Amino acid sequence: EVQLVESGGGLIQPGGSLRLSCAASGFTVSSNYMSWVRQAPGKGLEWVSVIYSGGSTYYADSVKGRFTISRDNSKNTLYLQMNSLRAEDTAVYYCARELSSSSLDVWGKGTTVTVSS
Amino acid sequence: QSALTQPASVSGSPGQSITISCTGTSSDVGGYNYVSWYQQHPGKAPKLMIYEVSNRPSGVSNRFSGSKSGNTASLTISGLQAEDEADYYCSSYTSSSTLGVFGGGTKLTVL
């Protein structure tokens, strides 16, 4: 079964760091474009970052320089390292697989990140 | 402000058809056939319903259909059912960014 399972969310103080993980099963992370998408409480979806199968990475302006997307091929796992966290980063973070250009066909259930003192 | 514009809410009665619009520009919706639609129930992850304007993934009901005219894409749901009540988001490839863009979302209420 094709599946994504996120972990690593939690309550963190402003300025802190968290690393989110997204374990994949049923397909190979490194052979696909993989994205992180977030949803702030009561708000819409926001594309955060993408890593291409070739390894290129891209970020939303709102997280550029603070977040880093990566993957571990041996663990078939996607990561999002989040540094210098701000209150506005509070959201549910989803990892997702890209089916075709900007179309996400497999989503995890999400992990919640709360940035608050 | 979202890059793509959707109505905040739409409603319909069971059995009726509704259409949700998604308006962008020639840099996204109008310029490429890479528009997708997602359904999201409260507390759940989004689910892909339509990709590449009008294609349905395996397992998605044929009551859901997509189309595009100029800079506006549309999602039509026919034979509305209670379980269709959810938030719907469009997304598109855009030449203005290395990431895709989402619409602000539309809340569908089945009366």
Interface residues (C-beta under 8 A of the other chain):
Chain A: S35 V37 G44 L45 E46 W47 V48 S49 V50 Y58 Y59 A60 Y94 L99 S100 S101 S102 S103 L104 D105 W107 G108 K109 G110
Chain B: S2 Y32 Y34 S36 Y38 K44 A45 P46 K47 L48 Y51 E52 P57 Y89 S91 S92 Y93 T94 T98 L99 G100 V101 F102 G103 G104 G105
